[in-house]
């Protein structure tokens, strides 16, 4: 994730679980104009997570949908041919 922000403005980033539990929170440096963070989502359960970025009065909310596609189960097929 990369956030470009206005200089000398307070801002924060928050990641919420589907239950509303806060998983990550960071106050962005007031002097800087950019912020970068890498999130490892591999161990997180499926669901809809919320990324919230607040800068001054502006709030940006993005949904992150995590879904694991399970492999399709296949039934073994066997055929039998009878001859005369």
Number of C-alpha atoms within 10 A of each C-alpha: 7 9 14 10 19 14 12 11 14 16 20 17 19 16 22 18 18 16 9 10 10 12 11 12 14 12 12 21 16 15 12 13 14 14 13 9 10 7 8 7 9 8 6 11 13 15 15 15 21 19 17 16 21 17 15 11 7 9 12 10 13 11 14 15 11 14 11 8 7 6 6 6 6 6 6 5 5 5 4 5 4 4 4 2
